[in-house]
Amino acid sequence: MADVGIYATNAQIQARAGLGANATSKAVAWTDTIILDCENVINVLCRKVFAVDAAAFTALSVSTKYILSDAAASLAAILVIQYSFAGYPSRIVAEDMINILRDAFLRDVSLLRDKKTQDFLMDPTAGGG
């Protein structure tokens, strides 16, 4: 089954959510639903649609694709973890994972929002493209 998301795959989301993630919340049917929301949040926060489909995403620089994938998968994994903490060794472990993923998401969005970073990522002569 093909991934519905453009920026991140279900495998990336599941890897970030970890082994303790609830089977329902990390199932492809659920992650396919939340990834679209996460990608739209990124677009709105950055005030830029980076890719409207998989072909447009493929055309982006490797650096841009990595940052977008990390941001989308991190935000989606937070939602997967929040679904249920039951599979994690403790609530603190689950909360620590959420905090780490939140920090990664905020860092990525900060990079993507910065105009100088956008210019760098889109310019093949600067090393970003």
N, C-alpha and C positions, 0 to 999 in steps of 0.2 A: 504494500500500500504506500502510495506517495505521501510525502509530508505536505500538509496544507500550508504551513508557514513558509514565508519567503526568507526571513532572516535567520531562523534557527530550525534545526531538526528535532524530532521527538527524542532521538538518541542523546542529543546535547542537553536537552531539558532533564531527561531521566538521569543522566550522569551527574548533573549538578545537584539534583534532589537527593541522590544517595540511595543506599540500599534500604534505609528505613522508611522510604516513602510508601505511602498507602497504595495498594495495587490499583484501586479505582482511580485515584488522582494522577497516577503516572501512566495510566492506560492511554493508548494512542487516541482513542475517541475523545478523551477529556483534554489532553494536551493540544490536540488539533483545534479545539475550541478556544482555549485560553491564549494560544500563541498569537492568534489574530488580534486579540485585544492588546496584548503586550506590544506587538509591532506598531499598532496604531498609537499607543501611548508614547512610544519612542518618536514617531513621526511628529506628533503634536508637541511634545517637549522640545524637540529640535527645530520645529517650524520648517521641516523639510521632509519630503517623501523621497527616501533614498532609492527605492526600487518598487515598481508597481507589479512586477512579476519576476519569476525565476530567471528569465533571460536578462532582464535589467540588472538583477542582483549579480549575476555571473559577470556582467560587464564592469562592475565596480572593481577598484583596486583591491588587492589582497588585504591590505591594512584596513580598509573600510569594511570589507566583508567580515573580517575577524572581530572588529569592535562591535559591529551591528549584531553579529551572532552571539557574542558574549553578553551583550546587554539584553537581548531578547530572551536568551536561554536562562540568564540569571533571574530576570523578573518572573518568567514562567515557573521556574523552579521554586521560587518563594511561594507562589500560589499553590504549587503541588505540596510543599511541606506544610503549609498552613491548613490544608484540608484535614490532616490528622497527624498529631504528634505520636500516636500510639506505637509506631514501628521503630522509633528512635530510642536509644538507651535511656534517655531522660529528656524532659522538657528543655533543659538547659542546652543540651546538645542540638536539638532542633532549632532553638532560638539563636544559638551561635552560628549555625549554618545560614539561617535567614540573615543575620547581621553581616556575614561575610559576603553573601550574594547581593545584599542591598548595597554594600560598599562598592562592589564591582559594577553594579548597574549604575550607580550615581557617578562613578569615575568615567564609565563609558559614555554616558549621556553628556557629561561635562565636556569630554573631548569632542563629541559629535556636534555639540552646540557652538563651540568656539569657532568663529569665522576664520581665524588664521589656520586652525587645524583643518577645517573644511577645504580651504584653499590648498593646503599642503596635500591632503588626501586625494584631491581631484587633479593635481598637477603631476603628470608622469615625469617631468624633468626634475622635480624636487625630491623624488624618491618615494612619494606616496602612491603613485599610480602604477 
